[in-house]
């Protein structure tokens, strides 16, 4: 990225950053409510920096004294062994949501507040950090989209382009970033301190992916132009950097692990894109095999990090990574009839889609009776969900058919895939409907809002 392009990025990102901060500024004065009670107020690691106040059962064979005495390792280890709610991750009652980085940021905020702790000033500091993280995420969206643009248009950028053309190209990522910044459904993730897990995971995931894409662009140039060894070293450095950022996303929230799926998706999309572009070329097979070879090399380190994270979770949860879920948290998971369970999960997805598209009647909590659950997937109340799913598939297909809009199709699929861990499709989750889970997936709505009017 040239200095001129970097300066342009800063100029475009500043209004988005300010808009994100100013819009959610009133939340600074909000109290700690709902999940904040468990994750902050009653969490000994946050309030005292020790396991006092937590369940005192030995965790993984270690017993931590309530005074926090001992080596620095003894002070850090509990963050990696206790879940987000202050329970030992090995216990059957644990939600298995081990998020050491998020919990550590809570502790840093409380420590920085001094004697006030989680008093009025400490609470304001916690809220302020959430607002700033949302602004960072909004700017990261601009970087994410612009890097995808560059990746799928690399062969049209081999010539010098004017500043005016650069501004026009940056207008789309800037517009998407602004829509993301002001979307109303973000309020729960930002105003509730517990939503910081979503904010941190989103920021690290987007930056990790954008970093990786930058070095995919270098990979493309290697294939096309036979770049020097220094560029090869840069490619390795970028892969390592992206892998470490992905690890930080995973340690913020488990959904950060979906970055690995994003990397596989973008390589597949890029392979199809380049295959179409060189179709009929005598060197097409050679070029495709070279691209696959470079893809495997660049994904080696992130994939290793991904496996290490899965191993860490397996160890810290004592081999049982499935959370204990109560009926009040997810009544659909307890329905004895499989078709009815599937229909109920689809009803959840319909509500999420409604909130993402038209964020009205928002709620910080959904009780057991708040959602009408159908008894069969053929229920009439699921027709809107099927219609929206079909419309989304049509939009992605339409954007992919336009070569200069393929990056938008990939961005939508990536944003939607980030919701898979919370979708109940592969395993039940401990909530009926939680709007904070839409924080990153709503990026798909932002892309559609900006791109579709341009292609219809």
MOSUL-V401054 format. One record per backbone hydrogen bond with DSSP energy under -1.0 kcal/mol. CO is the residue of the C=O (numbers start at 0). NH is the residue of the N-H. If there is no record, write none. Layout:
# MOSUL-V401054
CO,NH  CO,NH
This chain:
# MOSUL-V401054
1,5  2,6  3,7  4,8  5,9  6,10  7,11  8,12  9,13  12,16  13,17  14,18  15,19  16,20  17,21  18,22  19,23  23,26  24,27  25,28  26,29  32,35  33,36  34,38  35,39  35,40  36,41  42,46  43,47  43,48  43,49  50,53  58,61  61,58  64,67  71,75  72,76  75,78  76,79  77,81  80,88  82,85  86,82  87,90  90,93  93,323  95,97  96,83  98,102  99,103  100,104  101,105  102,106  103,107  104,108  105,109  106,110  107,111  108,112  110,113  112,115  113,116  115,118  118,122  119,123  120,124  121,125  122,126  123,127  124,128  125,129  126,130  127,131  128,132  129,133  130,134  131,135  132,136  133,137  134,138  135,139  136,140  137,141  138,142  139,143  140,144  141,145  142,146  143,147  144,148  145,149  146,150  147,151  152,155  153,156  161,165  162,166  163,167  164,168  165,169  169,173  170,174  171,175  172,176  173,177  174,178  175,179  176,180  177,181  182,185  183,186  185,189  186,190  187,191  191,194  192,195  193,196  194,198  195,199  196,200  197,201  198,202  199,203  200,204  201,205  202,206  203,207  204,208  205,209  206,210  207,211  208,212  209,213  210,214  211,215  212,216  213,217  214,218  215,219  216,220  217,221  218,222  219,223  220,224  221,225  227,231  228,232  229,233  230,234  231,235  232,236  233,237  234,238  235,239  236,240  237,241  238,242  239,243  240,244  241,245  242,246  243,247  244,248  245,249  246,250  248,252  250,100  252,255  253,256  254,257  255,258  256,259  257,261  258,262  259,263  260,264  261,265  262,266  263,267  264,268  265,269  266,270  267,271  268,272  269,273  270,274  271,275  272,276  273,277  277,280  280,283  282,286  283,287  284,288  285,289  286,290  287,291  288,292  289,293  290,294  291,295  292,296  293,297  294,298  298,302  299,303  300,304  301,305  302,306  303,307  304,308  305,309  306,310  307,311  308,312  309,313  310,314  311,315  312,316  313,318  314,317  316,319  325,329  329,332  330,333  331,334  336,340  337,341  338,342  339,343  340,344  341,345  342,346  343,347  344,348  345,349  346,350  347,351  348,352  349,353  350,354  351,355  352,356  353,357  357,359  366,369  375,378  378,381  379,382  381,385  382,386  383,387  384,388  385,389  386,390  387,391  388,392  389,393  390,394  391,395  392,396  393,397  394,398  395,399  396,400  401,404  404,408  405,409  406,410  407,411  408,412  409,413  410,414  411,415  412,416  413,417  415,418  416,419  418,421  419,422  428,430  433,436  434,437  435,438  437,441  439,442  440,443  441,445  442,446  443,447  444,448  445,449  446,450  447,451  450,453  451,454  451,455
